[in-house]
């Protein structure tokens, strides 16, 4: 594995994102919806730095099934709170093709919130297939398959406190 962002860099990036969100909402109540499972570490770190009244919910969206290529998108929104007439911030781990975030935004907008904004830890350069851009971006990264800080490969590596790009030999490991 090749480390792209170490623990200190990730912490500083999350602190910067939290400061941007705090300025943007200026104390207004906020509902944060984390996109599982990759955003769970970011979500936990981020909400502890936010200074407004908040509610937290989750949706599960997945298009990877143990490999490195995206497949059909599946979204489960059973644990999302009522968001009608509320400000909503969607928090996701990575903006790759953009398809997942665009579909989750559509789902949320159909529930008539007061506003919807999006925050991603990572934006992978050169992979977007949509014209949509996240409102808050932690880091731009190269087009490599990354793990750590909540992101996985075959359900492994989520617990790393850094972000790493997998090398070809890492993809051959069995878990």
N, C-alpha and C positions, 0 to 999 in steps of 0.2 A: 504494500500500500504506500501511496505517496500522500503525505499530509499537505492539505491545501490551506486549512485554517486551524490554528491551534486553539486551545481552551481560552486563552487570554483574548485572542482576536474575536472569537465567537461572543464572549462576554461583552466586549466593547461594542460589537455590532448590535447586540440585543439592547444594550443600554442606549445606544443612539436611536434605534427604532422606537423604544419606549418614550424617549424625549420627544420625538417627532409626533407620536400619537398623542401624548399629553398636550403638546402645543395645539395640535389640530382640533381636539375635542374640548379643550379649555374647561375641563371639569364637568362637561355634560355627561349624563349617564350613558353607558355603553354596554351593548351585548356583544360579547366576543364568541365567535363560533370557530372552533378548531377543526381542521380537516385531518381526521385520523388516517393512519396511525402515525405518520411521519412527523406531524407537528407537535406531538405530545410534549417533548422536551422544551421546544421553543415556547409553547403555550404556557407551561409552568413557570419558566424563567421570566417571560414577558409580563404576565399578569401581576407578578409581585412588584413590578416597577411602575405600574400604572397608578395614577392618582385620582381617578374618577370613580364614582359608584359603578360597579360592573356586575353583570351576570355572565355566566360562562355556559356554553353548550358545545356539542360536537356533532359532526356528521362524519360518516365514514365514506370515503371515496377511494376507489382503487382501480387501477388499470394494469398493474404489474402482478403477475402470478408466479413469482419465484425466479424470473429471469431479468434480462436487461432491456427487453423490448416491451413497449406498452401494448396492451390488448384492449378489449372492450371495457368501457368505463361502467362501474357499478357504484351507485350512491345510496346510502342508507341514512335517513334523517330522523330516525325514531327518537333520538335524544336531544333534539334541538328545541330550545324553549320557544314560547310565543314571541315573535319579533315584530308583530304589526305595530306600526307607528314608532318604532324604536330605532336608534342608530345602531348599525351592525358593522362589526369589523370581522372579516373572514381572515383567519390565520392559517397559512399553509407552509409546508416545508420548502417546496421547490417549484419554481415556474419553469417548466421544461418546454413542452409543446404549447402549453397554455390551455389545452382542451379541458382538463379537469377543473381548473379555476373558473373558466367561462361557464361551464355547466353548473357548478355550484352557485355561482352568482345568479344565474337564471332561476334556479330553484329558490333562492333567498328572495330575489326581487318579486317573484310571484306571490310571496307572503306579505307584501306591502309594508316593508319597513320604511322609516323616515328617511334613511340613507343607508347605502352600502359602500364600504371601502374594503380594500384588500391589502394584506400584508404578507409578504413571503420572505423567508430567510435568504433564499438563493434564487437567482435568475441565471439560468444556463444560457450562455450566449450562442446565437445562431441556430436555435432549435425551435423557436416559436412558429406556430402554424396559425396563429390568430392575431388580429390587430389589437387586441386588448393588452393593456399594460397595468401591472399592479400599482396601487397607490403608494405603498411603502416597500422598499427593497433593501434587505440587509447587505447582500454581497452579489456581485456578478462573478460567475465562475466559468471556466472553460467547459466545452462539450465533452465531459468525461462522466462515467458512472460513479457517483459519490455515495459514501456511507458515513455513518456516525452522527451524533447529535440528533438522534431520532430516525434518521434515514437508514434503510436496510438493503441487504441483498439476501434473498431467500430467508427472510426473517432473522438474519444475523447482523451484528455490528451496530444495532440501534443504541447500545449503551456506551459507545465510545464518546469521550468528552472532547473530541476533535472531529474535524471533517476530513475525510481522505478519499482520494480517487483510487479505485480498484485497478490493479494491474492484471494483465491477462491470466497469470497463474492464480490469482485470487478467485477468478471466476470458475476455476476448475475444482475448487474445494467443495467437499460435500459436508452438509450439516445434519 
